């Protein structure tokens, strides 16, 4: 016989509710701090012992709780923040269900002390597992203190699932940091036992520097954009400030910490063209919208929300971030100044192998001829440099400065008003070409150049079928391929911007890209194809450029969107100010 339906004991029901709200000490701290913020606190003190398991105390200077309401505050579904069901449609506070304190009281020993505004003295209520132990007057300044001891003392099975004290303390630390970023006007004093965190009330820039780092503030862009009832404001890190983990991504909706897949997708899409493989962007963003446009009552921990018009929110976040990132130019932000040594294969650096014996050794006439040739090249470069100096004296020096030399056929060395600029010429040209291709495809103005003699390639049968299936997509990019046999394709046209390159390798690279991107969105597949084309046809290592050509590349970079990174997210240039150079050579020391 099947088990009959029955009503759970109140004690069991309390344990279930506590499990939804109080998962670990960090969730306990989050709920208490949110209550303090709702109470108008301007200073919040947090102290934990043994990772918060032995003790967690949160004290604030908010408006306090009336003594007649202390017992009620520990009852389930008792709250001052909503009255009727319709209020759930326009929640303007961080807490609203009235479950947090009741859940804590059911799984710990809790002391609640408070002095409400206008009351002559404070009062204290002590409970253990929801059982009242004492109640009476107590000395206390205006505000509330919640002291939670022996978390999960009556549910040892749940206590076993907690991690080490250090791990739990780190979770508390992260919870406080998240909340502090949403409320820089509130001071936080945190004692984690293993370390202390002091966050005085300040403006957002100082709060960011303390919670994240000075580097984030220096290498990020502030934004504040509105569209109708939506407002997105905060700071987004430059693509070169990316991280391996998504541990510095903070998003708030009406000052509430949330994790939202919709928003996450919008952010990833905005960074797609500029982020290195597998790296994660860094940002602190706040979305403000009418409370009626978002449902915050969809998850017990209130970490998730549901937007009334999800597509509108997605497009607004993506469009704003995409515009901000694409509008960046080399002169708008602080360029990375750390030059890191990277091991690259010989093919990436061309075929330069260092000094070698001259093939003209012992042949005086050849040496004289070589001397004359080199002299002519030096004279030519000097003449170009003189013309650049004339140009510089005629006006303001541009952000990337003027080229002065080329290093190993790979890097352009330029001088601006601040110091030295080193440009990866292939990465820079790749970005320029990619943006031009994207612009032409987006405007449906792709110009193709027909090959005088069509090129036929032997390929696999799957690739030949792919050409038939993706003919329209390829045509949009300016590359016209036709299947000419069971295992052959013919290249008839290439984008005019890429004319003069290795057509066969270009076609094979594109087919490889197509075969490796099934199921992606059309726009993303198009961008991937264009990125592959741009990479293939950009200037290669060991290509000697004249001063004029180098300066032309620098000027194009300054006008190109996302010029700070190549299509794969690698930086295109690094800056080294004179102060750093002086320090290297101990000048002035």
Buried (B, 14 or more C-beta within 10 A) or exposed (E): EEEEEEEEEEEEEBBEBBBBBBBBBBBBBBBBBBBBBBBBBBBBBBBBBBBBBBBBBBBBBBBBBBBEBBBBBBBBEBBBBBEEEEBBBEBBBBBBBBBBBBBBBBBBBBBBBBBBEEBEEBBBBBBBBBEEEEBEEBEBEBBBBBBBBBBBBBBEEBBEEBEEBEEBBBBBBEBBBBBBBBBBEBBBBBBBBEEEBEBEBBEBEBBBBBBBBEBBBEBBBBBEBEEEEBBBBBBBBBBBBBEEEEEBBBBBBBBBBBEBEBBBEBBBBBBBBBBBEEBBBBBBBBBBBEBEBBBBBEEBBBBBBEBEEEEBBBEBBBBBBBEBBBEBBBEEBEBBBEEEEEEEEEEEBBEEEEEEEEEBEEEEEEEEEBEEEEEEEEEEBEEBBEEBEEEBEEEEBBBBBBBBEBEEBBBBBBBBEBBBBBBBBBBBBBBBBBBBBBEBBEEEEBEBBEBEEBBBBEBEEEBBBBBEEBBEBBBBBBBBBBBBEEBBBBBBBBBEBBBEBEBEEBBBBBBEBBEEBEEEEEEEBBBBBBBBBBBBBBBBBEBEBBBEBBBEBBEBBBEBBBBBBBBBBBBBBBBBBEEBEEEEEEEEE
